[in-house]
Amino acid sequence: MKQILKDAFKSDELEDHLVNVIAQDDGVDVEELADTLIVSEARYVLSKYVDGAQGFMQHDEYIGEAGPDLQKEAKRNVTAIRKFLQRHGA
């Protein structure tokens, strides 16, 4: 597996999005996704957590409205995606 995917998969939410939404919708293996697409989707998934104006459940989890366990998981995902973007989002 290429390094960019290994790094992306440190976020469960980003991994699920890439494998079960993007690759599946495109009818390709996740390994075939372009690096630029992976980075773009990471930005999108991050926005679901931190941009409350969009009304995503991930935002509710991130701000704690879904309980402390889901908030902890959301913060872990946000941290992993931010680290991913620091490394690959240039």
A tleap script that builds the chain and sets N, CA, C and O, in Angstrom:
source leaprc.protein.ff14SB
mol = sequence {
  NMET LYS GLN ILE LEU LYS ASP ALA PHE LYS
  SER ASP GLU LEU GLU ASP HIE LEU VAL ASN
  VAL ILE ALA GLN ASP ASP GLY VAL ASP VAL
  GLU GLU LEU ALA ASP THR LEU ILE VAL SER
  GLU ALA ARG TYR VAL LEU SER LYS TYR VAL
  ASP GLY ALA GLN GLY PHE MET GLN HIE ASP
  GLU TYR ILE GLY GLU ALA GLY PRO ASP LEU
  GLN LYS GLU ALA LYS ARG ASN VAL THR ALA
  ILE ARG LYS PHE LEU GLN ARG HIE GLY CALA
}
set mol.1.N position { 0.853 -1.180 0.000 }
set mol.1.CA position { 0.000 0.000 0.000 }
set mol.1.C position { 0.896 1.239 0.000 }
set mol.1.O position { 1.907 1.292 0.700 }
set mol.2.N position { 0.502 2.237 -0.802 }
set mol.2.CA position { 1.325 3.439 -0.879 }
set mol.2.C position { 1.208 4.248 0.410 }
set mol.2.O position { 0.192 4.205 1.105 }
set mol.3.N position { 2.267 4.980 0.707 }
set mol.3.CA position { 2.391 5.685 1.986 }
set mol.3.C position { 1.254 6.674 2.230 }
set mol.3.O position { 0.781 6.798 3.360 }
set mol.4.N position { 0.815 7.367 1.207 }
set mol.4.CA position { -0.255 8.350 1.399 }
set mol.4.C position { -1.528 7.684 1.923 }
set mol.4.O position { -2.249 8.278 2.724 }
set mol.5.N position { -1.807 6.476 1.485 }
set mol.5.CA position { -2.979 5.757 1.996 }
set mol.5.C position { -2.748 5.263 3.420 }
set mol.5.O position { -3.661 5.305 4.244 }
set mol.6.N position { -1.550 4.800 3.712 }
set mol.6.CA position { -1.246 4.387 5.085 }
set mol.6.C position { -1.480 5.547 6.042 }
set mol.6.O position { -2.046 5.374 7.122 }
set mol.7.N position { -1.037 6.735 5.632 }
set mol.7.CA position { -1.219 7.917 6.469 }
set mol.7.C position { -2.694 8.322 6.548 }
set mol.7.O position { -3.176 8.709 7.612 }
set mol.8.N position { -3.403 8.234 5.432 }
set mol.8.CA position { -4.823 8.583 5.417 }
set mol.8.C position { -5.629 7.636 6.297 }
set mol.8.O position { -6.582 8.057 6.952 }
set mol.9.N position { -5.261 6.389 6.314 }
set mol.9.CA position { -6.002 5.373 7.053 }
set mol.9.C position { -5.793 5.461 8.563 }
set mol.9.O position { -6.369 4.669 9.308 }
set mol.10.N position { -4.988 6.397 9.020 }
set mol.10.CA position { -4.856 6.623 10.461 }
set mol.10.C position { -6.118 7.274 11.014 }
set mol.10.O position { -6.332 7.305 12.226 }
set mol.11.N position { -6.944 7.790 10.122 }
set mol.11.CA position { -8.273 8.298 10.493 }
set mol.11.C position { -9.301 7.288 9.999 }
set mol.11.O position { -9.405 7.033 8.799 }
set mol.12.N position { -10.046 6.724 10.917 }
set mol.12.CA position { -11.089 5.753 10.546 }
set mol.12.C position { -12.108 6.379 9.604 }
set mol.12.O position { -12.565 5.743 8.655 }
set mol.13.N position { -12.457 7.625 9.875 }
set mol.13.CA position { -13.469 8.304 9.066 }
set mol.13.C position { -12.972 8.541 7.643 }
set mol.13.O position { -13.714 8.343 6.681 }
set mol.14.N position { -11.730 8.961 7.512 }
set mol.14.CA position { -11.165 9.188 6.182 }
set mol.14.C position { -11.002 7.872 5.440 }
set mol.14.O position { -11.280 7.804 4.243 }
set mol.15.N position { -10.560 6.836 6.121 }
set mol.15.CA position { -10.440 5.522 5.492 }
set mol.15.C position { -11.796 5.051 4.974 }
set mol.15.O position { -11.909 4.609 3.830 }
set mol.16.N position { -12.805 5.143 5.800 }
set mol.16.CA position { -14.144 4.717 5.388 }
set mol.16.C position { -14.619 5.524 4.182 }
set mol.16.O position { -15.194 4.968 3.247 }
set mol.17.N position { -14.383 6.811 4.203 }
set mol.17.CA position { -14.806 7.673 3.099 }
set mol.17.C position { -14.098 7.299 1.796 }
set mol.17.O position { -14.729 7.211 0.743 }
set mol.18.N position { -12.796 7.082 1.872 }
set mol.18.CA position { -12.038 6.749 0.660 }
set mol.18.C position { -12.414 5.380 0.108 }
set mol.18.O position { -12.579 5.216 -1.101 }
set mol.19.N position { -12.549 4.399 0.995 }
set mol.19.CA position { -12.810 3.022 0.565 }
set mol.19.C position { -14.267 2.820 0.167 }
set mol.19.O position { -14.552 2.264 -0.894 }
set mol.20.N position { -15.186 3.268 1.012 }
set mol.20.CA position { -16.597 2.931 0.835 }
set mol.20.C position { -17.419 3.973 0.093 }
set mol.20.O position { -18.573 3.719 -0.253 }
set mol.21.N position { -16.844 5.136 -0.152 }
set mol.21.CA position { -17.570 6.152 -0.910 }
set mol.21.C position { -16.836 6.440 -2.224 }
set mol.21.O position { -17.361 6.168 -3.304 }
set mol.22.N position { -15.645 6.979 -2.126 }
set mol.22.CA position { -14.946 7.447 -3.327 }
set mol.22.C position { -14.548 6.288 -4.244 }
set mol.22.O position { -14.929 6.269 -5.415 }
set mol.23.N position { -13.791 5.330 -3.726 }
set mol.23.CA position { -13.338 4.221 -4.573 }
set mol.23.C position { -14.528 3.417 -5.096 }
set mol.23.O position { -14.556 3.014 -6.259 }
set mol.24.N position { -15.495 3.193 -4.236 }
set mol.24.CA position { -16.671 2.417 -4.644 }
set mol.24.C position { -17.472 3.157 -5.717 }
set mol.24.O position { -17.875 2.561 -6.716 }
set mol.25.N position { -17.700 4.455 -5.509 }
set mol.25.CA position { -18.439 5.249 -6.498 }
set mol.25.C position { -17.713 5.303 -7.835 }
set mol.25.O position { -18.342 5.290 -8.893 }
set mol.26.N position { -16.371 5.365 -7.779 }
set mol.26.CA position { -15.576 5.428 -9.007 }
set mol.26.C position { -15.350 4.049 -9.624 }
set mol.26.O position { -14.863 3.943 -10.749 }
set mol.27.N position { -15.701 3.000 -8.894 }
set mol.27.CA position { -15.534 1.638 -9.393 }
set mol.27.C position { -14.083 1.222 -9.521 }
set mol.27.O position { -13.720 0.474 -10.429 }
set mol.28.N position { -13.240 1.715 -8.596 }
set mol.28.CA position { -11.816 1.394 -8.632 }
set mol.28.C position { -11.364 0.903 -7.266 }
set mol.28.O position { -12.064 1.073 -6.267 }
set mol.29.N position { -10.202 0.301 -7.237 }
set mol.29.CA position { -9.572 -0.061 -5.978 }
set mol.29.C position { -9.025 1.215 -5.351 }
set mol.29.O position { -8.580 2.117 -6.062 }
set mol.30.N position { -9.055 1.295 -4.041 }
set mol.30.CA position { -8.585 2.491 -3.350 }
set mol.30.C position { -7.132 2.829 -3.719 }
set mol.30.O position { -6.745 3.997 -3.702 }
set mol.31.N position { -6.342 1.824 -4.046 }
set mol.31.CA position { -4.944 2.038 -4.447 }
set mol.31.C position { -4.833 2.840 -5.746 }
set mol.31.O position { -3.790 3.436 -6.016 }
set mol.32.N position { -5.882 2.859 -6.539 }
set mol.32.CA position { -5.864 3.559 -7.819 }
set mol.32.C position { -6.222 5.041 -7.703 }
set mol.32.O position { -6.098 5.780 -8.679 }
set mol.33.N position { -6.658 5.481 -6.538 }
set mol.33.CA position { -7.027 6.881 -6.371 }
set mol.33.C position { -5.793 7.773 -6.478 }
set mol.33.O position { -4.729 7.448 -5.950 }
set mol.34.N position { -5.947 8.885 -7.161 }
set mol.34.CA position { -4.855 9.836 -7.311 }
set mol.34.C position { -4.559 10.507 -5.972 }
set mol.34.O position { -5.462 10.752 -5.172 }
set mol.35.N position { -3.290 10.796 -5.745 }
set mol.35.CA position { -2.889 11.444 -4.501 }
set mol.35.C position { -3.620 12.767 -4.304 }
set mol.35.O position { -4.024 13.090 -3.187 }
set mol.36.N position { -3.792 13.530 -5.371 }
set mol.36.CA position { -4.481 14.819 -5.250 }
set mol.36.C position { -5.935 14.636 -4.817 }
set mol.36.O position { -6.468 15.460 -4.074 }
set mol.37.N position { -6.571 13.576 -5.272 }
set mol.37.CA position { -7.940 13.279 -4.863 }
set mol.37.C position { -7.986 12.899 -3.386 }
set mol.37.O position { -8.888 13.326 -2.664 }
set mol.38.N position { -7.038 12.116 -2.940 }
set mol.38.CA position { -6.980 11.700 -1.537 }
set mol.38.C position { -6.842 12.926 -0.638 }
set mol.38.O position { -7.517 13.023 0.386 }
set mol.39.N position { -5.978 13.851 -1.012 }
set mol.39.CA position { -5.777 15.073 -0.230 }
set mol.39.C position { -7.053 15.914 -0.236 }
set mol.39.O position { -7.463 16.437 0.800 }
set mol.40.N position { -7.667 16.039 -1.390 }
set mol.40.CA position { -8.903 16.812 -1.493 }
set mol.40.C position { -9.998 16.220 -0.615 }
set mol.40.O position { -10.719 16.954 0.060 }
set mol.41.N position { -10.122 14.920 -0.623 }
set mol.41.CA position { -11.140 14.263 0.197 }
set mol.41.C position { -10.819 14.384 1.682 }
set mol.41.O position { -11.732 14.464 2.504 }
set mol.42.N position { -9.546 14.398 2.035 }
set mol.42.CA position { -9.163 14.607 3.435 }
set mol.42.C position { -9.626 15.986 3.902 }
set mol.42.O position { -10.129 16.135 5.016 }
set mol.43.N position { -9.454 16.979 3.055 }
set mol.43.CA position { -9.920 18.332 3.401 }
set mol.43.C position { -11.439 18.340 3.581 }
set mol.43.O position { -11.959 18.971 4.501 }
set mol.44.N position { -12.131 17.646 2.710 }
set mol.44.CA position { -13.590 17.575 2.806 }
set mol.44.C position { -14.027 16.887 4.105 }
set mol.44.O position { -14.899 17.396 4.809 }
set mol.45.N position { -13.432 15.748 4.422 }
set mol.45.CA position { -13.807 15.019 5.637 }
set mol.45.C position { -13.498 15.872 6.869 }
set mol.45.O position { -14.287 15.895 7.814 }
set mol.46.N position { -12.371 16.564 6.872 }
set mol.46.CA position { -12.042 17.449 7.988 }
set mol.46.C position { -13.107 18.533 8.134 }
set mol.46.O position { -13.503 18.870 9.250 }
set mol.47.N position { -13.565 19.073 7.023 }
set mol.47.CA position { -14.578 20.139 7.074 }
set mol.47.C position { -15.882 19.641 7.694 }
set mol.47.O position { -16.616 20.427 8.294 }
set mol.48.N position { -16.175 18.365 7.560 }
set mol.48.CA position { -17.387 17.814 8.155 }
set mol.48.C position { -17.336 17.888 9.677 }
set mol.48.O position { -18.372 17.991 10.332 }
set mol.49.N position { -16.142 17.836 10.231 }
set mol.49.CA position { -15.970 17.931 11.683 }
set mol.49.C position { -15.923 19.378 12.173 }
set mol.49.O position { -16.556 19.710 13.175 }
set mol.50.N position { -15.199 20.219 11.494 }
set mol.50.CA position { -14.898 21.538 12.046 }
set mol.50.C position { -15.772 22.660 11.513 }
set mol.50.O position { -15.759 23.751 12.083 }
set mol.51.N position { -16.520 22.446 10.460 }
set mol.51.CA position { -17.373 23.484 9.882 }
set mol.51.C position { -18.829 23.206 10.223 }
set mol.51.O position { -19.521 22.502 9.489 }
set mol.52.N position { -19.289 23.756 11.331 }
set mol.52.CA position { -20.636 23.482 11.816 }
set mol.52.C position { -21.748 23.956 10.912 }
set mol.52.O position { -22.879 23.483 11.021 }
set mol.53.N position { -21.445 24.889 10.015 }
set mol.53.CA position { -22.492 25.432 9.149 }
set mol.53.C position { -23.048 24.386 8.184 }
set mol.53.O position { -24.144 24.563 7.653 }
set mol.54.N position { -22.319 23.312 7.953 }
set mol.54.CA position { -22.756 22.300 6.994 }
set mol.54.C position { -23.731 21.296 7.591 }
set mol.54.O position { -24.383 20.564 6.846 }
set mol.55.N position { -23.850 21.239 8.923 }
set mol.55.CA position { -24.827 20.376 9.569 }
set mol.55.C position { -24.518 18.888 9.544 }
set mol.55.O position { -25.449 18.082 9.531 }
set mol.56.N position { -23.262 18.494 9.537 }
set mol.56.CA position { -22.900 17.079 9.533 }
set mol.56.C position { -22.898 16.511 10.947 }
set mol.56.O position { -22.593 17.223 11.904 }
set mol.57.N position { -23.238 15.228 11.080 }
set mol.57.CA position { -23.218 14.582 12.391 }
set mol.57.C position { -21.807 14.563 12.968 }
set mol.57.O position { -21.636 14.555 14.187 }
set mol.58.N position { -20.794 14.556 12.100 }
set mol.58.CA position { -19.409 14.567 12.570 }
set mol.58.C position { -19.138 15.839 13.386 }
set mol.58.O position { -18.386 15.804 14.360 }
set mol.59.N position { -19.746 16.952 12.988 }
set mol.59.CA position { -19.564 18.197 13.740 }
set mol.59.C position { -20.196 18.074 15.127 }
set mol.59.O position { -19.609 18.497 16.123 }
set mol.60.N position { -21.377 17.501 15.183 }
set mol.60.CA position { -22.035 17.294 16.475 }
set mol.60.C position { -21.174 16.420 17.384 }
set mol.60.O position { -21.067 16.673 18.584 }
set mol.61.N position { -20.566 15.395 16.805 }
set mol.61.CA position { -19.667 14.539 17.580 }
set mol.61.C position { -18.461 15.336 18.062 }
set mol.61.O position { -18.059 15.216 19.219 }
set mol.62.N position { -17.893 16.135 17.196 }
set mol.62.CA position { -16.679 16.899 17.508 }
set mol.62.C position { -16.907 17.902 18.634 }
set mol.62.O position { -16.027 18.100 19.471 }
set mol.63.N position { -18.080 18.538 18.662 }
set mol.63.CA position { -18.332 19.528 19.708 }
set mol.63.C position { -18.942 18.912 20.967 }
set mol.63.O position { -19.226 19.624 21.930 }
set mol.64.N position { -19.144 17.598 20.963 }
set mol.64.CA position { -19.570 16.898 22.163 }
set mol.64.C position { -21.060 16.688 22.306 }
set mol.64.O position { -21.508 16.185 23.336 }
set mol.65.N position { -21.842 17.056 21.308 }
set mol.65.CA position { -23.291 16.894 21.413 }
set mol.65.C position { -23.741 15.438 21.319 }
set mol.65.O position { -24.891 15.126 21.629 }
set mol.66.N position { -22.858 14.557 20.901 }
set mol.66.CA position { -23.209 13.145 20.771 }
set mol.66.C position { -22.614 12.306 21.903 }
set mol.66.O position { -22.643 11.076 21.857 }
set mol.67.N position { -22.080 12.976 22.908 }
set mol.67.CA position { -21.516 12.271 24.051 }
set mol.67.C position { -20.006 12.272 24.053 }
set mol.67.O position { -19.378 12.492 23.018 }
set mol.68.N position { -19.421 12.028 25.212 }
set mol.68.CA position { -17.968 12.121 25.357 }
set mol.68.C position { -17.178 11.057 24.594 }
set mol.68.O position { -16.067 11.326 24.137 }
set mol.69.N position { -17.727 9.872 24.454 }
set mol.69.CA position { -17.000 8.826 23.728 }
set mol.69.C position { -16.870 9.170 22.253 }
set mol.69.O position { -15.798 9.020 21.667 }
set mol.70.N position { -17.967 9.632 21.650 }
set mol.70.CA position { -17.924 10.015 20.238 }
set mol.70.C position { -17.109 11.283 20.038 }
set mol.70.O position { -16.483 11.458 18.992 }
set mol.71.N position { -17.108 12.170 21.033 }
set mol.71.CA position { -16.287 13.370 20.924 }
set mol.71.C position { -14.798 13.000 20.924 }
set mol.71.O position { -14.013 13.560 20.158 }
set mol.72.N position { -14.428 12.073 21.770 }
set mol.72.CA position { -13.038 11.628 21.820 }
set mol.72.C position { -12.615 11.028 20.478 }
set mol.72.O position { -11.525 11.312 19.982 }
set mol.73.N position { -13.472 10.208 19.901 }
set mol.73.CA position { -13.186 9.598 18.605 }
set mol.73.C position { -13.118 10.661 17.511 }
set mol.73.O position { -12.254 10.597 16.636 }
set mol.74.N position { -14.014 11.627 17.556 }
set mol.74.CA position { -14.012 12.706 16.567 }
set mol.74.C position { -12.717 13.512 16.657 }
set mol.74.O position { -12.122 13.845 15.632 }
set mol.75.N position { -12.288 13.820 17.853 }
set mol.75.CA position { -11.048 14.582 18.024 }
set mol.75.C position { -9.847 13.778 17.537 }
set mol.75.O position { -8.907 14.339 16.975 }
set mol.76.N position { -9.878 12.475 17.751 }
set mol.76.CA position { -8.801 11.624 17.254 }
set mol.76.C position { -8.763 11.675 15.729 }
set mol.76.O position { -7.688 11.776 15.138 }
set mol.77.N position { -9.924 11.606 15.093 }
set mol.77.CA position { -10.000 11.683 13.636 }
set mol.77.C position { -9.505 13.031 13.124 }
set mol.77.O position { -8.754 13.088 12.150 }
set mol.78.N position { -9.919 14.109 13.769 }
set mol.78.CA position { -9.487 15.449 13.349 }
set mol.78.C position { -7.971 15.576 13.463 }
set mol.78.O position { -7.318 16.094 12.557 }
set mol.79.N position { -7.419 15.111 14.560 }
set mol.79.CA position { -5.964 15.170 14.736 }
set mol.79.C position { -5.248 14.379 13.652 }
set mol.79.O position { -4.264 14.850 13.082 }
set mol.80.N position { -5.737 13.183 13.369 }
set mol.80.CA position { -5.107 12.339 12.347 }
set mol.80.C position { -5.194 12.984 10.963 }
set mol.80.O position { -4.233 12.931 10.195 }
set mol.81.N position { -6.329 13.588 10.642 }
set mol.81.CA position { -6.484 14.222 9.328 }
set mol.81.C position { -5.604 15.459 9.230 }
set mol.81.O position { -4.989 15.699 8.191 }
set mol.82.N position { -5.539 16.239 10.289 }
set mol.82.CA position { -4.669 17.427 10.267 }
set mol.82.C position { -3.207 17.039 10.078 }
set mol.82.O position { -2.487 17.689 9.320 }
set mol.83.N position { -2.765 15.991 10.756 }
set mol.83.CA position { -1.387 15.514 10.575 }
set mol.83.C position { -1.179 15.031 9.146 }
set mol.83.O position { -0.141 15.292 8.536 }
set mol.84.N position { -2.170 14.327 8.620 }
set mol.84.CA position { -2.093 13.861 7.240 }
set mol.84.C position { -1.933 15.043 6.290 }
set mol.84.O position { -1.091 15.014 5.392 }
set mol.85.N position { -2.740 16.082 6.489 }
set mol.85.CA position { -2.680 17.244 5.596 }
set mol.85.C position { -1.384 18.024 5.753 }
set mol.85.O position { -0.895 18.608 4.786 }
set mol.86.N position { -0.823 18.043 6.953 }
set mol.86.CA position { 0.478 18.684 7.137 }
set mol.86.C position { 1.544 17.966 6.317 }
set mol.86.O position { 2.448 18.592 5.763 }
set mol.87.N position { 1.424 16.668 6.252 }
set mol.87.CA position { 2.430 15.871 5.533 }
set mol.87.C position { 2.180 15.845 4.026 }
set mol.87.O position { 3.126 15.908 3.242 }
set mol.88.N position { 0.931 15.754 3.621 }
set mol.88.CA position { 0.629 15.524 2.204 }
set mol.88.C position { -0.136 16.664 1.526 }
set mol.88.O position { -0.304 16.648 0.307 }
set mol.89.N position { -0.592 17.629 2.279 }
set mol.89.CA position { -1.480 18.636 1.725 }
set mol.89.C position { -0.825 19.844 1.093 }
set mol.89.O position { -1.510 20.818 0.780 }
set mol.90.N position { 0.443 19.810 0.901 }
set mol.90.CA position { 1.165 20.967 0.367 }
set mol.90.C position { 0.709 21.385 -0.978 }
set mol.90.O position { 1.237 22.347 -1.537 }
savepdb mol mol.pdb
quit
